[in-house]
Amino acid sequence: MNARPSMRCVLLIVVGLLMLSGTSHAQIAVHDTSVTIRNAITAALKEHLLQLQMAQHSQIRRMAQRLSMFTDLGKYSAPDAPRWRRHPGEDGEGEMLSSSLQSALDFGDAEGASYMSVVHSVMSDPVALAALPADARRVVERQLATIDLADAASVATIHNSGRLRFAGRAELNAIEALDADVTDGTLEQSATAALDKISGATLIAARQRQARSGLLIGLVEQLAVDTKRERDTHAAALNMQLSQWANAAALGAAFSGTGDALRTWRQP
């Protein structure tokens, strides 16, 4: 009775072991469509990024190639640029009476001493002006103001011209140095070096625009002085004409009496 249950247990154990050994060697294939589509999209995207990076690398290499690889940059240079002339003393002209004024044209003269040394001085006596009638005093004061205005504009223009001429020598050296850097055909210069050259050229251009503006301002001041002088001349002529018309009767009588005296005069 006891042997049968034991045999039954042994059989059950053997059957279980056989079933376990059979399932351990079995493989079940699972196919997920969403995972397959995701992997395909990822592969295509990576391929597109690879092609884009290769195109960008080729474009950067083409952009990094300097123009000197294809042509000589020296043809863009302007050799033998005109120099800033200094006077007097150069070009064999010798010493001149206006040497101080010419030196002011080379280096500037903010005080205007060189200009005042070569112009005629104006006698301005406050006592004599105060003794004049009011109308005559106003006329003389306006004429003196015109002369003062012309002197101020001339002094400022000469000083600015001298400073620009003096600074132009250093500016010319900077332009020549930039010219040498730009026409340098070496291939070892980076994009940063090219940007620095552009910045240097922009700075020089800004300085030149500033100098040009200063010269234009000087011309405007000179034109303003000339316009005022011309206007005063026309105003004086018009005032004389109006005065003649206003006093025509008295002037006619005076000239008539003078004419009669001349006609009747006989030498004794």
C-alpha positions as CSV (number, residue, x, y, z in Angstrom):
1,M,0.0,0.0,0.0
2,N,2.9,2.3,0.8
3,A,4.8,1.5,-2.4
4,R,2.0,2.7,-4.8
5,P,1.9,6.3,-3.6
6,S,5.7,6.5,-3.8
7,M,5.7,5.3,-7.4
8,R,3.0,7.8,-8.2
9,C,5.0,10.6,-6.8
10,V,8.1,9.6,-8.7
11,L,6.1,9.5,-12.0
12,L,4.7,13.0,-11.3
13,I,8.2,14.3,-10.6
14,V,9.6,12.8,-13.9
15,V,6.7,14.2,-16.0
16,G,7.2,17.7,-14.4
17,L,11.0,17.6,-15.2
18,L,10.3,16.6,-18.8
19,M,7.8,19.5,-19.2
20,L,10.3,22.0,-17.7
21,S,13.1,20.8,-19.9
22,G,10.9,21.2,-23.0
23,T,9.8,24.7,-22.2
24,S,13.3,25.9,-21.5
25,H,14.4,25.3,-25.1
26,A,11.3,26.9,-26.7
27,Q,11.5,30.5,-28.2
28,I,8.5,32.7,-29.0
29,A,8.9,35.4,-31.7
30,V,7.2,38.8,-30.9
31,H,6.7,41.4,-33.7
32,D,5.9,45.1,-32.6
33,T,5.1,47.4,-35.5
34,S,5.4,50.6,-33.5
35,V,8.9,49.8,-32.4
36,T,9.9,48.9,-36.0
37,I,8.6,52.3,-37.3
38,R,10.3,54.2,-34.5
39,N,13.7,52.5,-35.3
40,A,13.2,53.3,-39.0
41,I,12.5,57.0,-38.4
42,T,15.5,57.3,-36.0
43,A,17.8,55.7,-38.6
44,A,16.5,58.1,-41.3
45,L,16.9,61.2,-39.1
46,K,20.4,60.2,-38.2
47,E,21.2,59.8,-41.9
48,H,19.8,63.2,-42.7
49,L,21.8,64.9,-39.8
50,L,24.9,63.2,-41.1
51,Q,24.4,64.5,-44.6
52,L,23.6,68.0,-43.3
53,Q,26.8,68.1,-41.2
54,M,28.9,66.9,-44.1
55,A,27.4,69.7,-46.3
56,Q,28.0,72.3,-43.6
57,H,31.6,71.2,-43.2
58,S,32.2,71.5,-47.0
59,Q,30.6,75.0,-47.0
60,I,32.8,76.1,-44.1
61,R,35.9,74.8,-45.8
62,R,35.0,76.8,-49.0
63,M,34.3,79.9,-46.9
64,A,37.6,79.5,-45.1
65,Q,39.5,79.6,-48.3
66,R,41.1,83.0,-48.8
67,L,41.0,85.0,-52.0
68,S,44.7,84.7,-52.2
69,M,44.3,81.1,-53.2
70,F,42.9,82.2,-56.5
71,T,44.5,85.6,-57.2
72,D,47.2,88.0,-56.2
73,L,45.9,90.5,-53.5
74,G,48.6,93.0,-54.4
75,K,46.5,94.2,-57.3
76,Y,44.1,95.8,-54.8
77,S,46.8,98.0,-53.3
78,A,47.4,101.6,-54.3
79,P,51.1,102.2,-54.1
80,D,52.8,105.6,-53.9
81,A,49.9,107.4,-52.2
82,P,50.2,111.2,-52.1
83,R,51.9,112.5,-48.9
84,W,50.8,115.3,-46.7
85,R,52.8,118.4,-47.7
86,R,54.5,120.5,-45.1
87,H,55.4,124.1,-45.6
88,P,57.4,126.2,-45.5
89,G,60.9,124.9,-45.9
90,E,60.1,122.0,-48.1
91,D,60.3,121.8,-51.9
92,G,63.1,124.4,-51.8
93,E,60.8,127.4,-51.3
94,G,62.9,128.9,-48.6
95,E,61.9,131.1,-45.7
96,M,58.8,133.3,-46.3
97,L,57.2,136.2,-44.4
98,S,54.1,134.1,-43.8
99,S,56.1,131.2,-42.2
100,S,54.1,131.4,-39.0
101,L,50.8,131.2,-40.8
102,Q,52.0,128.3,-42.9
103,S,53.2,126.5,-39.7
104,A,49.7,127.0,-38.3
105,L,48.3,125.4,-41.5
106,D,50.6,122.4,-40.7
107,F,50.1,122.0,-36.9
108,G,47.2,124.3,-36.0
109,D,47.0,127.5,-34.0
110,A,44.1,127.6,-31.5
111,E,44.9,131.2,-30.3
112,G,45.1,132.6,-33.9
113,A,48.3,134.5,-33.2
114,S,49.8,133.5,-36.6
115,Y,46.7,134.7,-38.4
116,M,46.5,138.0,-36.6
117,S,50.2,138.6,-37.4
118,V,49.5,138.8,-41.2
119,V,46.2,140.7,-41.2
120,H,45.6,144.4,-40.9
121,S,44.6,145.5,-37.4
122,V,41.4,147.5,-36.8
123,M,41.5,150.6,-34.7
124,S,38.7,150.5,-32.3
125,D,38.6,153.5,-29.9
126,P,35.6,153.2,-27.5
127,V,35.9,156.9,-26.7
128,A,35.6,157.9,-30.3
129,L,32.7,155.5,-30.8
130,A,30.9,157.0,-27.9
131,A,31.3,160.5,-29.4
132,L,29.5,159.5,-32.6
133,P,25.8,159.9,-33.1
134,A,23.7,156.9,-32.3
135,D,23.0,155.9,-36.0
136,A,26.6,156.3,-37.0
137,R,27.8,154.4,-33.9
138,R,25.5,151.4,-34.8
139,V,26.8,151.4,-38.4
140,V,30.4,151.3,-37.2
141,E,29.7,148.6,-34.6
142,R,28.1,146.4,-37.1
143,Q,31.1,146.7,-39.4
144,L,33.4,145.9,-36.6
145,A,31.2,142.9,-35.7
146,T,31.6,141.7,-39.3
147,I,35.4,141.9,-39.1
148,D,35.4,140.0,-35.8
149,L,33.2,137.3,-37.2
150,A,35.5,136.9,-40.2
151,D,38.5,136.7,-37.9
152,A,36.9,134.1,-35.7
153,A,35.9,131.9,-38.7
154,S,39.4,132.2,-40.3
155,V,41.2,131.4,-37.1
156,A,39.0,128.3,-36.5
157,T,39.4,127.1,-40.1
158,I,43.1,127.5,-40.1
159,H,43.4,125.7,-36.8
160,N,41.2,122.8,-37.9
161,S,43.0,122.5,-41.2
162,G,46.4,122.3,-39.4
163,R,45.1,119.7,-36.9
164,L,43.7,117.6,-39.7
165,R,46.9,117.9,-41.7
166,F,49.0,116.9,-38.7
167,A,46.7,113.9,-37.9
168,G,46.6,113.0,-41.5
169,R,50.3,111.9,-41.4
170,A,49.5,109.3,-38.7
171,E,46.4,108.3,-40.5
172,L,48.4,107.7,-43.7
173,N,50.7,105.4,-41.7
174,A,47.7,103.5,-40.4
175,I,46.2,103.1,-43.9
176,E,49.5,101.8,-45.2
177,A,49.8,99.3,-42.4
178,L,46.2,98.1,-43.1
179,D,47.0,97.9,-46.8
180,A,50.0,95.6,-46.0
181,D,47.8,93.4,-43.8
182,V,45.0,93.2,-46.3
183,T,47.2,92.3,-49.3
184,D,49.1,89.7,-47.2
185,G,48.6,86.4,-49.1
186,T,49.3,84.0,-46.3
187,L,46.7,81.2,-45.7
188,E,47.3,81.0,-42.0
189,Q,45.1,83.9,-41.0
190,S,41.8,83.1,-39.3
191,A,38.4,84.6,-39.8
192,T,39.0,86.7,-36.6
193,A,42.0,88.3,-38.3
194,A,39.8,89.2,-41.3
195,L,37.2,90.7,-39.0
196,D,39.9,92.7,-37.2
197,K,40.9,94.1,-40.6
198,I,37.4,95.1,-41.3
199,S,37.1,96.8,-37.9
200,G,40.3,98.7,-38.6
201,A,39.1,99.9,-42.0
202,T,35.8,101.0,-40.4
203,L,37.6,103.0,-37.8
204,I,39.8,104.8,-40.4
205,A,36.7,105.5,-42.4
206,A,35.0,107.0,-39.4
207,R,38.0,109.2,-38.7
208,Q,37.9,110.4,-42.3
209,R,34.2,111.2,-42.2
210,Q,34.8,113.2,-39.0
211,A,37.6,115.2,-40.7
212,R,35.4,115.8,-43.8
213,S,32.7,117.1,-41.5
214,G,35.1,119.5,-39.9
215,L,36.2,120.8,-43.3
216,L,32.6,121.2,-44.4
217,I,31.8,123.1,-41.2
218,G,34.7,125.5,-41.9
219,L,33.4,126.1,-45.4
220,V,29.9,126.8,-44.1
221,E,31.3,129.3,-41.6
222,Q,33.3,131.1,-44.4
223,L,30.2,131.2,-46.6
224,A,28.2,132.6,-43.7
225,V,30.7,135.4,-43.3
226,D,30.7,136.1,-47.0
227,T,27.0,136.2,-47.1
228,K,26.8,138.6,-44.2
229,R,29.4,140.9,-45.9
230,E,27.5,140.8,-49.2
231,R,24.2,141.5,-47.4
232,D,25.7,144.5,-45.6
233,T,26.9,145.8,-48.9
234,H,23.5,145.6,-50.5
235,A,21.8,147.0,-47.4
236,A,24.2,150.0,-47.4
237,A,23.6,150.6,-51.1
238,L,19.9,150.4,-50.7
239,N,20.0,152.8,-47.7
240,M,21.9,155.3,-49.7
241,Q,19.4,155.0,-52.6
242,L,16.4,155.5,-50.2
243,S,18.1,158.4,-48.5
244,Q,18.7,160.0,-51.9
245,W,15.1,159.6,-52.8
246,A,13.9,160.9,-49.5
247,N,16.0,164.1,-49.8
248,A,15.7,164.5,-53.6
249,A,14.2,168.0,-53.3
250,A,16.9,169.4,-51.0
251,L,19.7,167.7,-53.0
252,G,18.2,169.1,-56.2
253,A,18.1,172.6,-54.9
254,A,21.7,172.3,-53.6
255,F,23.0,171.0,-56.9
256,S,21.0,173.6,-58.8
257,G,22.6,176.4,-56.8
258,T,26.0,174.9,-57.3
259,G,25.4,174.7,-61.0
260,D,24.3,178.3,-61.2
261,A,27.4,179.4,-59.3
262,L,29.6,177.4,-61.6
263,R,27.9,178.9,-64.7
264,T,28.1,182.5,-63.5
265,W,31.6,182.3,-62.1
266,R,34.2,184.3,-64.0
267,Q,37.8,184.5,-63.3
268,P,38.7,188.0,-62.0
